[in-house]
């Protein structure tokens, strides 16, 4: 391991320790003289800037993919029809504009692509911290400051944006803007959710909970209309600019079904297939039908619990349950629920989740994603099967227990939606 990666790994451990010690650190210091927003921005930026400068693209599949996409974009080529992009961008086209712009900037200033590209996910993380401060300030300003810092120095959130460079923080920021708009504007709620879905499709999981924030059927319909309109405009605009096939764009996003057999119950089915190749048909069945099992389970969770909760609490319940039930997985999924757990003041489960997720992520990032040093221990794919994938089981078990706690009524407060 290079000194840069060793430094980045040490920094992640320091973040974990700081995260767990945060309540004590805030109690032992007088925060009344602090400029809260400046402090939040400074701490969140520093937490991400250090690994951002230390971690190069290396063997990072995502950064390599964005680099290819950026080159195609600035050359005016359609990314969805290019064989170079197969399996690399199963999303609708919002983020391709930043991916391309980052490529153009990096070439013009002569800096590595990742140093420019990751600035947006990092900035979105800082925006999330400020929004958490705003959304929780009604409780107490010191509590709001703590809530912002819980995300600012959470190593899971830092891993995804500053180490890996995935842009899920942008989607989460849009979703939090939608949540904050529920109490006063169906228009803004629909626009923000539409933008979130135009970036990645997973925010549709939050849509039912968002709609519970509105009593009026007219406003629910307005939100749904905007949620359909914004992605439609985005797809048509991209297709017009790059002479792309709309059907190809949509099928690329809607048919996403990757990361199978690496997480949760599907890992055990993969293991059966590895050890007993004649039973491969079981795993193949899950590949084809696992999404229906996931949706069925989420439907039960929705009707049993989430539909009775506030929008933020309902989103948390659905996202926790998704991680417990999902047949498909990518490591950036682990950041999704964190802001909603902070809003819901669910610190006990969040702390357990963060610790177990951290140890899984630090193994994956520093032995497989940023470098393939795991091959010194065992060749691939065996190292993936018998070291990397089993390391996810503790955090998966936590999501199961957390889901059960949510279904029992756990921490989340059940209230009626605002009168709008």
N, C-alpha and C positions, 0 to 999 in steps of 0.2 A: 504493500500500500504506500502510495506517495505521501509526502509530508502534507500536501494540500488536503488529501482525503482524510488523513489522520487528524488534521486540525478540524476539518468539518465534522468528523465523527465525535471528536471531543466537545465541540461546540454544541452538538445535539444533546449530549449527555448533560452539559451545563444547563441547557434550556429545560430539560426534564426536571432536574433538581430545583431550578428556580421556579418552575411551574408548581411543583408539589409544595415548595416552601412559601409560595406567594402569600397565603393568608397570614402567616407569621411575620413575613417581611413587612407587610402593610400595617400590621398591628404595632410593630416596634418602631415605626417611623411616623412623624407628623406630616401628613399629606395635605394639610389645610393650606399651605403656602404654595403648593404646586399649581402650575397652569396645566390642568388635566389634559386638555386636547394636545398641547405641545408635547407633554410627557408620553401620551399614548402613541403619537406619531413617531417620536424619537425612539421609543423602546421597540415598537413593532418593526420599524425600518432597520434598526441595528440588528435585531434578531435574525433578519433575512439577508441583510447586506453582507454579513460575514460569510455565510455559506455561498451566497451568490458569487462572490469574488473568488472563493476558493475552489468551487466545483466547476470543472470544465464539462463539455458535452460527453467526453469519454465514450462509453458503450451505450449511452442513454438512447433507447429506441425512440422515445417521444421527441427529443431534441433533433435527432437525425431525421425523423419524419417531418417535423416542422421546417427543417432546413430544406428538404426536398420540395415541400409545398411552397415555401417562400420563393424558391428559384422558379418554379412553374408559374407562380402568380406574377412575378415581375416580368416574366417573358410573355405574359398574356395567354398562357395555356390553361385549359380547363383541367382542374385537378381531379374531377370525378371520372373522367374518361381516360386518364393517364395510367398505364400499367405500372408506373413507378410508385403510385400511391395506393395500390391495392392493399387493403387492410390497415391503412395508416391514418385515415380521416373519416371515420364512420359517423359524421356529424353534419348538421345543416351548416350553411356557409358563413355565419356571422364572423367567427374568429379568423377566417382566412385573410381578412383585410389587415388585421394586426400582424399575422404571421408574415404576410407579404411585405408590409411596411417595415417590420423589424429587419427583414432580409435586406431591403433597400438601404436602410440606415446603417446596418452593420458593414455593408460593402462600401458605403461612401466614407465612413470614418475609419475603416480598416480594423475593426474590432471583431472578436469572435461573435458568432450569431447569438449564442445563448446569453451573452452579457447584455444584449439589447432586448431580446425576446422576453426574458424572465422579468423585466421591469414591470410589465403590465400585471401579471399575476401577483407580484409583490405589492404593487400599488393598490390592487383590489383587496388584498389582505389588510392593508392599512385602512382602507375605506370600511371594511367589515368591522374593524376595531372601533372606529369612530361611530359607526351606526349602532353597534352594541352599546356603546356609552350612551347614545341618545335614547335608545329603546328601553334602557333599564334605569335611566336617571330619575324616573318618578318614584322609585323605591327609596333611593338615597344616593347622593352624589359619590360618596365613597364606595358604595356597593357598585355603582355604575363603573367607576374607575377600575375596580377589581374585575368586573365582568369583561371589560375591554382588554385588560392585561391577560386574562385567562386564555383569550384567543391569541393575543400578541405573542406570547412566549410558549404557546402550546407546541411541542415539537412535531406533532402530527401535521398541523397546518403549515409549519415552516418546511417540513420535508416536501410536501406536495408542490408548493409554489417555488421555493428557493433552491431545493436540491433537484427535484424531478423536472419542474417547469411545466407541469400540467396547469391548465387554466380554469380549473373548477372554482377557484376563488372568485372569478368574474361572475360565474353563474350564481354562486351563493350571494354575492353582493346584490345582483338583480333580484333574487328571491327575497332578501331581507328588505329591499326597497319596496317590493310588493307587499310584504307583511306590514311594513310601517305605513303603507298607504290605505290599508283596508278600512281604517276607521274614518276616512274622510273622502276617498276618491276611488270609485270603481274604474274610472278611466286610467288613472296612473297604475292601479293594481294590474289591470289587464295588459297595459303596455310593458311594464316591467317583467311580468311573467312571459309575455310573448317574446321579449328579447332573450330571456333566460333559455327558453326552448329553442330559439333560433341558434343559440350557441351550442347547447347539448340537449338531448331529449329527456334526460332523467328528471328535470323539474316537473314533468307531468305527474310524477308521484305526489307532488305537493298540491296540485291543483284542487282536488276535492276539499282539502282542509282550508285552502284560501277561500273557496266559495262559501264555506260555513260562516265566514265573517260577514256575510250579507243576508239580511232578512228578505230584501226585495227581490222577487223573481226577475224583474226588469234589470236590476244591477248584476245579478248572476249571469243573465244572458249577455249583457254588455261585456262582462269580463271574458266569457267564453268566446264571444265574437272577436275581441281584440287578441286573445290568445291564438286564435286561428289566423287572424288577419296579418299580424306582424310577421310570423314565420313565412306566410304565403308571399308577402311583399318581398321579403329577403330572398326567398328562393327564386322568384320570378326575376328580380333585379340581377341576381348573380347569373342566372341562365341567359338573360339578355346581354350582359356585358361579355360573358365568356363563351357565348354560343353553346351552352350546355343543354343537355336533355333533362327536363324537369323530372321525368320519371326515374332517371338514373340517380339524380340527387336524392329524391325521396326514398327510393328503395335502399340506397346506401345507408341512410340513417335509420329507417324503420326495420331493416333486416338485421341490425346489429345483434350478434349473439356469440360474443367471444369471451375468453377468460373462463372456459368451462373446465371443471374438474380440478380447480386450483384452490378452492375455498369451500368450507362448509361440508354439507353432506355429499356434494358431488365429488369431493376428494376421495371419500371412501369408495365410491363407485368406480372412480378411476383406478384406485388401488386394487379393487377386485379384478378389473380388466387387465392390469399389469401382471398380477399374480396368476390369474386364470384367463388366458387370452380367449378361450372358447366362450366366455361370458361377456365379450365385448358388446354384444347386442343390448345389454342393459344400459351401458354408458351411452351408446348411440341413441337409445330411446330418450334419455334425458337431454341429450344435445338437441333433439328435435322438439321435445315437449316440455322441457324444464320451465320455460317462461310461463306456461299455463299454470303450473303448480305454484310458481312465485306469485302470479296475479291472483290466484284463488286464495292463497294464504293472506295476501295483503287485503283482499276483499273482506275476509273474516275479521281481520284486525280493524279495518275501517268501521264496519258495522257494529262490532263489539265495543270499541273504545274511541277511536280517533274522531269519529263524527260528533262526539259529545264534547270535544275539547276546543280550546281556543285555537286559532290558526297555527300559531307557532308550536304549541304543545302537540297538536295533531300531526304536524309535519315531523316533529321529533319522533313520535310514536311510529309513524309509517316508515321513516328512514331507519330506525333501529330494527324494526321488524323486517325491512327489506334485507338488511345485512344478515339477519338470522336465517332468512328463507331463500335468498337468491341462489340461482343455479349458475350465474355468470358473475365475474368479479374482476376488478382492476384495483390496484393498490390505492389509487387516488380516491376511491369511494369512501375510504376511512375518514376523510375530512368532512364529508357532507353534514353529518349530524351535529358536529361540535358547536357551531353558533347557536343552534336551536336548543341544545342542552344547556348552554349558558343562559339563554333567555328564560328557559324553564327552571333555572336555579337547581339543576339536577347534578350537583357537584359530586355526590358520592359515587354514582355510576360513571360519571364523566372521568373522574380520577382513575378508577379501576380500568376503564376502557382505554384511557390515554397511556397508562403504563404498559398494558398488554400489547396495545397497538405499537407503541414505541419499540419494544424489543423485537417484534416481528419486522417492523419497517427498517430498523437499523441493520438487521441481517440482510434483508432484501436489497436495500440501497447499496450497502457497502460490500456485497459479495456477488450481486447479480446485475443490478441496473447501472450503477456508476462504474463498476468494474466487474469482471467475471472471475474474481479470485476464488470463488467457490470451486472452480474446476481443479484447483490444487488439492482439494480434499477428495473430490469425487467428480467424475466426468458428467457432462450433461447428456441426456436428460435425467440421469439417475439422481444427481444432486438436487434437481428440482423436485423430483418425486419424493425423496426420502429425507431431505433436509429443509428446503425452502417451504414447500407446501404444508408439511406438518407443523411448522412454526406458526402458521396462522390459526391453528386450532384453539389456543387459549383465548385470543380476542374474539373468535367466532362464538365460543361458549359464553363469553361475557355478553355478547349481543343477544343470545338466547335467553339468558337469565334476566337481562335488562328488559327484553320484550315481555317476558312473563310478569315482571314487576309493573310494566306499563299497563298490561291487561288487567291486573288486579286493582289498578287505581293509583299505584305508585306515588310519585311526587307531583305529577301534573295537576294543575288546577282546572276543574271543569266549570266553565262559565258560558253564559249565553253570548252570542255575537252582539256586537254593538248595534244600536238601532240605526241602521242605514239601509 
